[in-house]
Amino acid sequence: MTSGRKRRVMVACVTFETSKIVDPIDFYEANEVHLIRYSKDPYDAENVYNAFYDRVVELIDGLPRDVEVIEHNEVVYDFGAMLRTVLEILQAKDEGREVYVNVSAGTSEYTAASTIASMMVPGTIPFTVNTREFTVGGDRIKDLYYMDGKPVGLTKVAGEPKTLPGYSIDIPEEHLVRGLRVLDGRCSRKESISSPNMVAALKEAGLWYRDTENLDDKKTSQRQTEAVYYQRDFTSKWMRNGWVRKHEKTGKLVVTDQGRMILETFYTI
């Protein structure tokens, strides 16, 4: 007998981090982890990349639940390889799972590719991890990142820049975002968000593009027609995008966390 709980899958890249990879696995209670790493010889005990990867696996094995680790040995500093690898993981044919993508650890190429891949595959949950405490104290920064008394950083000589290929990701339609902001504002002020009131507010904001003032069909009232258009042009699209949901008790529209992110990101001026 199954519990009905979805399988939780996580994707991460291993280079020189351990805590940033393992702690989120425990936090989200993932039971399947795809670790992307690169090693020409995975059995070379002297290889520092292997040492970090082996330590990550060791820490995962020590978690209080069984976690399946799936290794992907790919060139982590190749953007194309990272995008392909992450997309293959995200697009696996499995309906009953939640997929989390750690975009904080690994190479910059992995971070860019995994972020883009997460946007391309609906339902994917990308996340970041900050650092609470560094392994290097402030008094040792100059010993490690300075040369001849001048700040240099971890990289002494940078490689040749490589441009990233362009990928088209649609920006949300402006009238939908601004309309959502009207809804959110009325909710915050505890004003009515019934269809007639929302239609009036959208008209006032210049976001209503339907000509419903002069109807030819006398059998249908203006209010009824506008309610249908409001549902078709705004509500259903907000719901489909995951920007709003219906409150469990009142049935009224509520802006979701995803909708809140959209409001904070697009058309803020």
Order of alpha helices (4+ residues) and beta strands (2+ residues): beta-alpha-beta-alpha-beta-alpha-beta-alpha-beta-alpha-beta-beta-alpha-alpha-alpha-alpha-beta-beta-alpha
